[in-house]
Amino acid sequence: MPIRAQVITVTGQEVRTGDVIAVGGNDHTVRNIRRLQNRRVALEFEDGNRYVLGEDRPIEVRRSYRRT
């Protein structure tokens, strides 16, 4: 089955590992997600960079899925 990708808007609490997020024009793949105080999440990317955003903050991600 082919793998497809779709760009969707999710909130910080809906980000998943494997999602790809463009930060500063560069794509970063989410490796780990940690919940922080004050309703924030810390996203750790495959390249070692990190990004912190609010749980309710909308963000565009590219999410891959298998087409059935």
Summary of the structure (lengths in Angstrom):
residues: 68
radius of gyration: 12.1
end to end distance: 6.6
largest distance: 41.1
contacts: 172
relative contact order: 0.39
helix: 4%
strand: 65%
